[in-house]
């Protein structure tokens, strides 16, 4: 991640935590009809302010804190007649305690809520199984093929595709050693990730790519040549190969790997007229 992106993320997270904390004070004060004069996110010069009802809302230049200003916070201050009974120190002790406690309580509850939301809506973690190898990429040139499972990069074990992204990303145009499993046998290759520049809102991000993808396509085929062995065997576009011999196939890389390992004729089990899944591969 670009340093500016890290800085922007830090500021955003800090501002969010400050907002949630102050929101706790604000909501409970409003619940008890305490007059809230100002709700400010940040300190220093005002960047934005507006009034809504009896409260002024502000966003200031330094997002390193915030505050909620309530009427009667100064016990020596005399409130106008219309605000009598609505000052902070005019409230019962238990109400003042709840207003003060609401900020820390929100700060504690918010990360728990975010955690459970992230847990329930998280995306699928893809394994390090190679699904697609781009023919003009470093991985193909080094000998990696669909169905290979990458197990380590420069001696560091990897289990998920995200591990590969984090390990290979910073190593563009530098030689890396990749260990992988093919058909139960360990192999090792060396390759040089290509330099890839990607424009972001904060500038240009550079990372290394080797030309592989993790998303497994369904074992659905496309038959483009009517004189090919597949066409002569009776296979048709969008046929789903569900078995090679007696072995089930659940993805196109798995199909390609099993066909590549064949040393003679075999039987393919096909499901037809049920075009589902991703784009078809070509045999």
C-alpha positions in Angstrom: 0.0 0.0 0.0 1.2 3.5 -0.9 2.4 5.5 2.2 -0.1 8.2 1.4 -2.9 5.6 1.3 -1.7 4.4 4.7 -1.8 7.9 6.1 -5.3 8.5 4.6 -6.5 5.2 6.1 -5.1 6.1 9.5 -6.8 9.5 9.5 -10.1 8.0 8.4 -10.0 5.3 11.1 -9.0 7.9 13.8 -11.8 10.2 12.7 -14.3 7.3 12.7 -13.3 6.3 16.3 -13.5 9.9 17.5 -16.9 10.4 15.8 -18.3 7.2 17.4 -17.0 8.2 20.8 -18.5 11.6 20.7 -21.7 10.3 19.2 -22.2 8.3 22.4 -22.1 11.4 24.6 -24.3 13.3 22.1 -27.1 10.7 21.9 -27.4 10.1 25.6 -27.4 13.8 26.3 -30.2 14.3 23.7 -32.0 11.4 25.3 -32.1 13.2 28.6 -33.0 16.5 26.9 -29.7 18.2 27.8 -29.0 21.1 25.5 -26.1 20.3 23.2 -24.6 23.5 21.9 -21.9 22.0 19.6 -20.8 18.7 18.1 -17.3 19.0 16.7 -15.2 16.5 14.9 -11.6 17.6 15.1 -9.8 20.7 16.4 -8.4 23.9 14.9 -9.8 25.9 12.0 -13.3 25.0 10.9 -13.5 23.4 7.5 -17.3 23.0 7.6 -20.0 24.0 10.0 -23.8 24.2 10.0 -26.6 24.5 12.5 -29.4 22.0 12.8 -32.0 22.8 15.5 -30.2 24.1 18.6 -26.9 22.4 17.8 -23.9 23.5 15.7 -22.1 20.7 13.9 -18.5 21.3 12.9 -15.7 19.5 11.1 -12.3 21.0 11.9 -8.8 20.8 10.3 -7.1 18.4 12.8 -9.0 15.1 13.1 -7.1 14.2 16.3 -10.1 14.4 18.6 -13.5 16.0 19.0 -15.9 17.2 21.6 -19.5 17.7 22.5 -20.3 21.0 24.2 -23.4 21.0 26.4 -25.1 23.8 28.1 -24.3 24.2 31.8 -21.0 22.3 31.7 -19.5 25.2 33.8 -21.3 25.0 37.2 -20.6 28.7 37.7 -22.4 29.6 34.5 -25.9 31.0 34.7 -28.2 29.6 32.0 -30.8 31.6 30.2 -34.3 31.2 31.4 -35.3 29.0 28.4 -32.5 26.6 29.1 -33.3 26.1 32.8 -33.3 22.4 33.7 -31.4 21.5 30.5 -27.9 22.1 31.8 -25.4 19.3 32.3 -24.8 19.9 36.0 -28.6 20.4 36.5 -29.1 16.7 35.8 -29.2 14.0 38.4 -25.9 12.3 39.1 -26.9 9.1 37.5 -27.8 10.9 34.3 -24.5 12.8 34.2 -22.7 9.4 34.8 -24.5 7.8 31.9 -23.7 10.7 29.6 -20.0 10.5 30.5 -19.9 6.7 30.2 -21.7 6.6 26.8 -18.6 7.8 24.9 -16.2 5.0 26.2 -19.1 2.5 25.9 -19.6 3.3 22.2 -15.8 3.1 21.6 -15.9 -0.4 23.1 -19.0 -1.6 21.3 -18.2 -0.2 17.9 -15.1 -2.5 17.2 -17.2 -5.5 18.3 -20.0 -4.6 15.9 -17.5 -4.1 13.1 -15.9 -7.4 13.8 -19.1 -9.4 13.7 -20.3 -7.5 10.5 -16.9 -8.3 8.8 -17.1 -11.9 10.0 -20.6 -12.4 8.6 -20.0 -10.7 5.3 -16.4 -11.6 4.6 -15.5 -12.9 1.2 -14.2 -16.3 0.4 -10.6 -16.9 1.1 -9.1 -18.5 -2.0 -6.5 -21.1 -1.7 -3.1 -21.0 -3.5 -4.3 -23.4 -6.1 -3.6 -21.9 -9.6 -6.7 -21.7 -11.7 -5.5 -19.7 -14.7 -2.0 -19.1 -16.0 -1.6 -16.2 -18.5 0.4 -17.5 -21.5 2.5 -14.3 -21.7 3.3 -14.1 -18.0 6.3 -15.1 -15.9 4.5 -18.0 -14.3 3.8 -19.7 -17.6 7.4 -19.1 -18.8 8.7 -20.7 -15.6 6.5 -23.8 -16.1 3.6 -23.2 -13.7 0.3 -24.6 -15.0 -3.4 -24.7 -13.9 -3.9 -27.2 -11.1 -0.5 -26.5 -9.5 -0.8 -25.5 -5.8 1.8 -23.0 -4.7 3.2 -24.0 -1.3 6.0 -21.4 -0.7 7.7 -18.3 -2.0 11.4 -17.8 -1.1 11.0 -20.3 1.7 8.0 -18.7 3.2 4.9 -21.0 3.4 1.8 -19.9 1.7 -1.7 -21.3 2.1 -4.0 -18.6 0.5 -3.9 -16.6 -2.6 -3.7 -13.4 -0.5 -0.4 -14.7 0.9 0.9 -14.8 -2.6 -0.2 -11.2 -3.3 1.5 -9.9 -0.1 4.7 -11.9 -0.7 5.2 -11.4 -4.4 3.7 -7.9 -4.7 6.8 -6.0 -3.4 9.3 -8.1 -5.4 8.8 -6.8 -8.9 11.8 -7.3 -11.2 13.5 -9.4 -8.6 14.1 -13.1 -8.8 11.9 -15.2 -6.5 11.8 -18.9 -5.8 8.4 -20.6 -5.9 7.7 -24.1 -4.6 4.6 -25.8 -5.7 2.8 -29.2 -5.6 1.8 -31.0 -8.8 0.1 -34.3 -8.6 1.5 -34.9 -5.1 5.1 -34.2 -6.1 7.0 -31.1 -4.9 8.6 -28.9 -7.6 10.5 -25.6 -7.5 11.0 -22.8 -10.1 12.6 -19.4 -10.2 10.9 -16.4 -11.9 11.0 -12.6 -12.0 7.6 -10.9 -11.3 6.7 -8.3 -13.9 6.4 -4.6 -12.8 2.8 -3.5 -12.8 1.7 0.1 -12.2 -1.9 0.8 -11.1 -3.4 4.3 -10.7 -5.1 5.1 -7.4 -6.7 8.2 -5.9 -3.5 8.9 -4.1 -1.0 8.3 -6.9 0.6 5.3 -8.6 0.9 1.9 -6.8 3.6 -0.5 -8.1 3.5 -4.2 -7.5 4.8 -7.5 -8.9 2.6 -9.8 -11.0 3.4 -13.3 -12.3 0.3 -13.9 -14.4 -1.9 -16.3 -12.4 -5.5 -16.2 -11.1 -7.2 -18.0 -8.2 -10.8 -18.1 -9.3 -11.5 -21.6 -10.5 -13.6 -21.9 -13.6 -16.1 -24.7 -13.9 -15.0 -27.7 -15.9 -17.0 -26.5 -18.9 -15.3 -26.9 -22.3 -15.5 -25.0 -25.6 -14.9 -27.0 -28.8 -13.9 -24.6 -31.6 -12.3 -27.0 -34.1 -14.7 -29.6 -35.6 -11.7 -31.8 -36.6 -10.3 -31.8 -33.0 -10.2 -35.1 -31.0 -12.7 -33.6 -28.6 -15.2 -32.9 -31.4 -14.7 -36.3 -33.0 -15.3 -37.9 -29.7 -18.7 -36.2 -29.6 -18.0 -33.4 -27.2 -19.8 -30.1 -27.7 -19.4 -26.5 -26.4 -20.6 -26.0 -22.9 -20.3 -29.7 -22.0 -19.4 -30.1 -18.3 -16.8 -32.8 -17.7 -17.7 -34.2 -14.3 -15.4 -37.2 -14.4 -12.1 -38.2 -16.0 -12.1 -42.0 -15.8 -13.3 -42.6 -12.2 -12.0 -39.3 -10.8 -14.4 -36.4 -10.2 -13.6 -33.0 -11.6 -14.9 -29.9 -9.9 -13.0 -27.1 -11.7 -11.4 -26.5 -15.0 -7.8 -26.5 -13.6 -8.5 -29.9 -12.1 -9.8 -31.1 -15.4 -6.7 -29.8 -17.3 -4.4 -31.3 -14.7 -6.0 -34.8 -15.0 -6.1 -34.7 -18.8 -2.4 -33.7 -18.9 -1.5 -36.7 -16.7 -3.2 -39.2 -19.0 -1.0 -41.7 -20.7 -3.6 -43.3 -22.9 -7.3 -43.3 -23.8 -9.9 -42.6 -21.0 -13.6 -42.2 -20.5 -15.1 -38.8 -19.9 -18.4 -38.4 -18.1 -20.3 -35.4 -19.4 -23.3 -33.3 -18.3 -24.9 -31.6 -21.3 -27.5 -28.8 -21.7 -26.8 -27.3 -18.3 -24.6 -24.3 -19.1 -23.6 -23.0 -15.6 -20.4 -21.7 -14.0 -17.7 -19.5 -15.5 -16.3 -19.1 -19.0 -15.4 -22.3 -20.8 -11.9 -23.3 -21.3 -10.6 -24.8 -24.6 -9.2 -28.3 -24.8 
